[in-house]
Amino acid sequence: LAQAVEQLRQAPDRSLTLLTLARAQVLQGQFESARASYQRALSMAGSDTQCRPGREPSANARAELPSRIYLELARTRFAEPLSYTRRRDSADLFARAITEVSVARPQALREAEAELQCAISLNYSNAEARLTLGHIYLRLGSDGELDPPPFNKAMQALRYFERPIGSGQEGRAEGLY
């Protein structure tokens, strides 16, 4: 892994290369370096990377790469190196979006909120970002923080799953749950 990180550092700066480098840095537990790599990847990802927090997401927003970068950037706030590696190998959306949030420190989850909102505003259909953000709101709201009952912010993030969009919508069962 260390060799891969070094080789990726020497490769020309491209968004996808930087995304791969950042993921490798996360696996090594180098979260600050990973965040810097994600930020560089965002700056190179094109003109549709501008996040507008607080603005209602548009159903037409489909900037998938920058949305994915913001999601991964948010995950660096609450990921644990060993558990992150084990869960990241799984294709199970529940493990990535729900389980990691369940064991994370509350402050780290609060820090991830804005980046998850950006991920959703750039790609309306980013199910993993929606599930993660909704779960953060429910977890921190149950303590009276961030989104206290009746969980209006969580409802806003998860309402997307109420309407079936195509067949096999990723995360629909988890979102409805």
Secondary structure, 3 states (H helix, E strand, C coil): CHHHHHHHHHCCCCHHHHHHHHHHHHHCCCHHHHHHHHHHHHHHCCHHHCCCCCCCCCCCCECHHHHHHHHHHHHHHHCCHHHHHHHHCCCCHHHHHHHHHHHCCHHHHHHHHHHHHHHHHHECCCHHHHHHHHHHHHHHHCCCCCCCCCCHHHHHHHHHHHCCCCCCCCCHHHHHC
